[in-house]
């Protein structure tokens, strides 16, 4: 079993963390769960599962969650294909090279200096997760929405920096309980004012685009498509009936003139 309570700065692979959480879930213990940068970015809608990890703690490309249903994942362990059966082939583990963190902080007393925010966020990430702050490429801020958008990106082909590990620890910090023993939170400080986060959404961008198909569309999206298609069909039907009526009227008019 892999313990979830870790000493500060002891950061282990995300795959091992998820496996430990599933172990706790099966034994009735606490599991501590709780805008796209590009068109190919996607979020984790599946949640936690029992992953298959290699000896280094990396996710294996094919995951089945101990069932007959399988899918392919990226290096962050997030599904990037439709689900299939045991015959599904996942040729390789595709690397995630860019994560976008959408963070919403709680209300604060003083205005936040946006010019100082990037350094504050990058420093907090480095100190909290032992992560290279230079990979924090851009920070955008919407003060009215209290929204902080953080782009963390490495070079394609880089296999040293683990973006998913940092993002997973941050999600746990913001959403539920920290995975570190000290139980502190991710709170960047700007001019001595700490920003406590209340929500987080993570987008993943891989070195290769995911291969989702129409099967992945949610019921709501499918319903919208059906409604639009029905509206178009109804409009075409009305137009057809209107033209037929006009044609009948134009044929009947000469007959009336002949009768006169």
C-alpha positions in Angstrom: 0.0 0.0 0.0 1.2 3.5 -0.8 0.5 6.0 2.0 -1.3 9.2 1.1 0.1 11.2 4.1 3.4 12.4 2.9 6.2 14.6 4.4 6.3 18.1 3.0 8.0 18.3 -0.4 7.9 14.5 -0.8 6.1 14.4 -4.2 5.3 11.0 -5.7 3.8 10.1 -9.1 0.1 10.7 -9.7 -0.5 7.1 -10.8 0.7 5.8 -7.4 -1.4 8.4 -5.6 -4.6 7.3 -7.4 -3.8 3.7 -6.8 -3.5 4.4 -3.1 -6.8 6.3 -3.0 -8.6 3.3 -4.6 -7.1 1.0 -2.0 -8.5 3.3 0.7 -11.9 3.4 -1.1 -12.1 -0.4 -1.3 -11.4 -0.6 2.4 -13.9 2.0 3.5 -11.4 4.7 4.3 -11.3 8.3 3.2 -10.3 8.8 -0.4 -9.8 12.6 -0.1 -11.7 13.2 -3.3 -13.8 15.7 -3.5 -11.7 28.0 -21.3 -9.7 25.7 -23.2 -6.2 27.1 -24.2 -6.5 25.3 -27.6 -9.2 23.3 -29.3 -7.5 20.0 -28.5 -7.4 20.7 -24.8 -9.7 18.5 -22.6 -10.6 18.0 -19.0 -10.8 14.9 -16.8 -14.6 14.1 -16.7 -14.1 10.5 -15.5 -12.7 11.1 -12.0 -10.6 8.6 -10.0 -10.1 4.9 -11.1 -7.8 2.1 -10.1 -4.8 2.7 -12.5 -2.2 0.4 -13.9 1.2 1.9 -13.1 4.6 0.9 -14.3 7.6 0.5 -11.9 8.4 4.2 -12.1 4.9 5.3 -11.2 4.0 6.3 -14.8 0.6 5.4 -16.1 0.4 2.6 -18.7 -1.1 3.8 -21.9 -4.0 1.4 -21.6 -6.3 1.4 -18.6 -9.2 -0.9 -17.8 -10.0 -0.2 -14.1 -10.1 -4.0 -13.4 -13.1 -4.3 -15.8 -13.7 -5.4 -19.4 -14.0 -1.8 -20.5 -10.7 -0.1 -21.5 -9.4 3.2 -22.8 -6.2 5.0 -23.6 -4.8 7.7 -21.4 -2.1 10.5 -21.6 0.8 10.8 -19.2 -1.5 12.5 -16.7 -3.7 9.4 -16.6 -6.6 11.2 -18.2 -8.7 9.4 -20.8 -8.0 10.6 -24.4 -10.0 8.1 -26.4 -13.4 6.6 -26.5 -13.9 3.6 -24.3 -13.7 0.1 -25.8 -13.2 -3.5 -24.9 -10.1 -5.5 -24.0 -9.1 -5.6 -27.7 -8.5 -1.8 -27.7 -4.9 -0.9 -28.7 -3.0 2.0 -27.2 0.2 2.3 -29.1 2.0 4.6 -26.7 1.7 6.9 -23.7 1.1 10.4 -25.1 2.8 13.1 -23.1 1.0 16.1 -21.7 3.1 19.1 -22.3 0.8 21.9 -21.3 -1.8 22.4 -18.5 -4.0 25.3 -18.0 -5.1 25.9 -14.4 -8.3 28.0 -14.0 -8.3 29.1 -10.4 -11.0 31.1 -8.6 -9.9 32.8 -5.3 -12.1 33.8 -2.4 -13.1 37.4 -1.9 -10.3 39.6 -0.5 -10.2 42.9 1.2 -7.8 44.7 -1.1 -7.4 44.8 -4.8 -4.9 42.3 -6.3 -2.0 43.8 -8.2 -2.2 41.8 -11.5 1.4 42.8 -12.4 2.7 40.9 -9.3 0.4 37.9 -9.7 2.5 35.8 -12.0 5.5 35.8 -9.8 3.4 35.2 -6.7 1.7 32.2 -8.3 4.9 30.8 -9.8 6.7 31.1 -6.4 3.9 29.4 -4.6 3.9 26.5 -7.1 7.7 26.1 -6.7 7.6 26.2 -2.9 4.5 24.0 -2.5 5.2 21.4 -5.1 9.0 21.5 -5.7 8.2 22.5 -9.3 10.3 24.6 -11.7 8.7 28.0 -11.6 10.1 29.0 -15.0 7.5 26.6 -16.6 4.8 29.0 -15.5 4.6 30.8 -18.8 1.6 33.1 -18.4 -0.9 34.2 -15.8 -4.1 36.1 -16.7 -6.4 37.7 -14.2 -10.0 38.8 -14.2 -10.6 40.7 -10.9 -14.4 40.9 -11.3 -14.7 37.1 -11.6 -11.7 36.6 -9.2 -10.4 34.2 -11.9 -6.7 33.4 -12.3 -5.7 31.5 -15.5 -2.3 29.9 -15.2 -0.5 28.4 -18.3 2.2 25.9 -17.3 4.1 24.6 -20.3 7.2 22.6 -21.1 9.0 21.9 -24.4 7.6 19.1 -26.5 9.8 16.0 -26.0 10.7 17.0 -22.4 10.2 13.9 -20.2 11.7 15.3 -17.0 9.1 17.9 -15.8 5.9 16.2 -14.7 3.1 18.7 -15.1 0.3 16.3 -14.1 1.9 15.6 -10.7 1.9 19.3 -9.8 -1.6 19.8 -11.1 -3.0 16.8 -9.2 -1.5 18.0 -5.9 -2.9 21.4 -6.5 -6.4 20.0 -7.2 -6.3 18.2 -3.9 -5.2 21.3 -2.1 -8.0 23.4 -3.6 -10.9 20.9 -3.8 -10.5 18.7 -0.7 -7.6 18.0 1.7 -3.9 18.5 1.0 -1.9 15.4 0.3 1.0 16.8 2.4 1.2 16.1 6.1 1.2 19.8 7.1 -2.4 20.2 5.7 -1.5 23.7 4.4 -3.1 25.1 1.2 -2.0 26.6 -2.1 -2.2 30.3 -1.3 -0.2 32.7 -3.4 0.7 35.9 -1.6 0.5 39.3 -3.3 1.6 42.3 -1.2 1.2 40.3 2.0 -2.4 39.3 1.1 -3.0 35.6 0.7 -5.3 34.4 -2.0 -7.2 31.3 -0.9 -8.6 29.3 -3.8 -12.2 28.0 -3.8 -12.3 26.3 -7.2 -10.0 24.8 -9.8 -10.4 23.4 -13.4 -7.5 21.8 -15.2 -7.2 21.6 -19.0 -4.7 19.1 -20.5 -3.0 19.6 -23.9 -1.1 16.6 -25.2 1.7 16.4 -27.8 -0.8 14.6 -30.0 -4.5 15.5 -30.2 -7.0 13.2 -28.5 -9.1 10.8 -30.6 -12.6 11.3 -29.1 -15.5 10.7 -31.5 -19.2 11.6 -31.4 -19.7 8.8 -28.8 -18.2 11.0 -26.2 -20.8 13.8 -26.6 -23.0 14.2 -23.5 -26.8 13.7 -23.5 -27.2 17.5 -23.3 -25.0 18.2 -26.3 -26.8 15.5 -28.3 -30.2 16.9 -27.4 -29.1 20.4 -28.6 -27.9 18.9 -31.9 -31.2 17.1 -32.3 -33.2 20.2 -31.6 -31.2 22.2 -34.1 -31.7 19.5 -36.8 -35.4 19.4 -36.1 -35.7 23.2 -36.4 -33.8 23.2 -39.7 -36.1 20.4 -41.0 -39.2 22.2 -39.9 -38.0 25.4 -41.6 -37.3 23.6 -44.9 -40.8 21.9 -44.7 -42.5 25.3 -44.2 -40.5 26.8 -47.1 -41.5 23.8 -49.3 -45.2 24.1 -48.5 -45.1 27.9 -49.1 -43.6 27.4 -52.6 -46.2 24.7 -53.4 -49.0 27.1 -52.4 -47.5 29.9 -54.5 -47.2 27.5 -57.5 -50.9 26.4 -57.2 -52.0 30.1 -56.9 -50.0 31.1 -60.0 -51.6 28.2 -62.0 -55.1 29.0 -60.9 -54.9 32.7 -61.8 -54.8 32.2 -65.6 -57.8 29.9 -65.5 -59.9 32.5 -63.7 -58.9 35.1 -66.4 -59.9 32.7 -69.2 -63.3 32.2 -67.5 -63.9 35.9 -67.5 
